[in-house]
């Protein structure tokens, strides 16, 4: 079936089985490799993207549901050449170890900050439930607080 | 009271009760364990601000991931908690306008027999391991007939 949507601000129409996970459309059809496959069970969060601004696990999101939606992946998180506050904070706090899960964490964090501009540690624990096998949670927590500072300072 | 028995056999089944919890955490699975990832009810029964039900659950089951889905996937409001209630207490609660959102009996029957999220119980899909989820013990059409027959009889609730 034909599916039309915006991804990172650009209009796309693709032909795919409507039940194909959007993750595979993003990676294999649109060649945007930043969004990662982790578990395929909507459990680890490595595939997290934004659909109309809401965090969504793309491995469990059928492509047909993307019709008419605004999709954002890690490649489209920043505006132009300026880094998104989450990206800036991730660099400052040197968060990634292997890095594989980080795009999902960053997308989840960006969605969190739109809803809760100054998250507490509890807010972070409750809302960011992605999995990092390297155990970078401590640095991520610091980076999430730092991202909130940067974002609020830019407003 | 055959109709009541059939209706309550469904409403007390885990496919219903898992999302009618008495607390602020949904349950899941055949053993009704607390939902993985510390998922919470949130202010509007659709989860927390950045961990909503729809972060993972969409409008239909996803048989690749094993994540169930249906329109309006959410927890029942806390006032509609069924977990821990007897079937008589559940029946009283679904007839109480203070608890059921002001529904008339006719509207309650409509909800119980036509709402897509309720009827999802008979099309629950597969779990993360590809194993089909257990369906309620009464076939869907038989359940729908039982609910309507119970309502037409004046929605009697037995003393138990």
Contacts between the chains, C-beta under 8 A, distances in Angstrom:
chain1	res1	chain2	res2	distance
A	19	B	64	7.6
A	21	B	62	7.8
A	21	B	64	5.8
A	21	B	65	7.5
A	40	B	64	6.8
A	40	B	65	6.0
A	41	B	65	5.0
A	41	B	66	6.1
A	41	B	67	7.3
A	41	B	128	4.7
A	42	B	56	4.2
A	42	B	62	7.8
A	42	B	65	4.9
A	42	B	67	4.8
A	43	B	36	7.0
A	43	B	37	7.4
A	43	B	128	7.5
A	54	B	52	6.7
A	54	B	54	6.8
A	54	B	55	7.2
A	55	B	50	5.8
A	55	B	51	7.6
A	55	B	52	7.9
A	55	B	55	5.4
A	56	B	54	7.2
A	56	B	55	5.9
A	56	B	56	7.9
A	57	B	55	6.2
A	57	B	56	5.2
A	57	B	65	7.7
A	57	B	67	7.9
A	59	B	64	7.5
A	59	B	65	5.9
A	60	B	56	5.8
A	60	B	58	7.2
A	60	B	62	4.8
A	60	B	64	7.2
A	60	B	65	3.8
A	60	B	67	4.6
A	61	B	58	6.1
A	61	B	62	7.8
A	62	B	58	6.7
A	62	B	60	7.6
A	62	B	62	6.6
A	65	B	58	5.8
A	65	B	59	6.8
A	108	B	50	6.7
A	111	B	50	4.9
A	112	B	49	7.2
A	112	B	50	3.9
A	115	B	49	3.5
A	115	B	50	5.2
A	116	B	49	5.7
A	116	B	50	7.0
A	125	B	38	7.6
A	126	B	38	6.5
A	126	B	40	6.4
A	126	B	48	5.5
A	126	B	51	6.8
A	127	B	48	5.2
A	127	B	49	6.5
A	127	B	50	4.0
A	127	B	51	4.7
A	128	B	50	7.3
A	128	B	51	7.8
A	129	B	37	4.1
A	129	B	38	6.4
A	129	B	39	7.9
A	129	B	51	6.2
